[in-house]
Amino acid sequence: SALSGYSSDEISRNLNWWFENVHPEDRERVQNKLKEHIQQQREKWEDEYRFKCADHTYKYLYDTGIILYKKGIPVRILGAIRDMTEQKKLEKQLLEQEVQKHQAITLATIAAQEQEKTTLSRELHDNVNQIIMSAKLYMESVKKMPEQSGVLIDKAIEYQMLALQEIRKLSKTLN
């Protein structure tokens, strides 16, 4: 047939030839489904499977058929086959694009989190750390200059409050 590339001489009318060309991973499922339909004497059958063409490539086929019975015995299957290969390729490409998009989003999220950590680290190190160190220096100065302890302690408290405000600001930014 034009669909599979086999000449009419190569195509056998018996089901074994057809089953032999159904992809090995699909074969048992297709055989069981057809067998079940015949056992239950259902007239309509349909399935999707891969089929080996004359050039040894596989095509995805959607097969629908009417099973003809004579005195309860199947004598013939009339059907129509549609090539789904291109549709399957497009579905696979679409799925791959979705996976790539999700990977890109994940990478962007990780990069943003890393940037946020870097910014937080820099703010803690460069700003809050320096403010706390300044407060510490004022407190240590009290021992060396006890006569100025009131002013020095006030300055240390002022820097501690400034550090606390910076930490609250960073916390709000994180939330």
Salt bridges, closest charged atoms under 4 A:
GLU25 OE1 - ARG50 NH2 3.20
ASP26 OD1 - ARG29 NH2 3.78
ASP26 OD2 - ARG50 NE 2.91
GLU36 OE2 - ARG42 NH2 3.56
ASP47 OD1 - ARG29 NH1 2.65
GLU48 OE2 - LYS88 NZ 2.58
ASP83 OD2 - LYS59 NZ 3.74
GLU91 OE1 - LYS88 NZ 3.81
GLU98 OE2 - LYS101 NZ 3.87
GLU98 OE1 - HIS102 NE2 3.97
GLU114 OE2 - LYS117 NZ 3.58
ASP126 OD1 - HIS125 ND1 2.88
GLU140 OE2 - LYS136 NZ 2.63
GLU158 OE1 - LYS155 NZ 3.86
GLU166 OE2 - LYS169 NZ 3.21
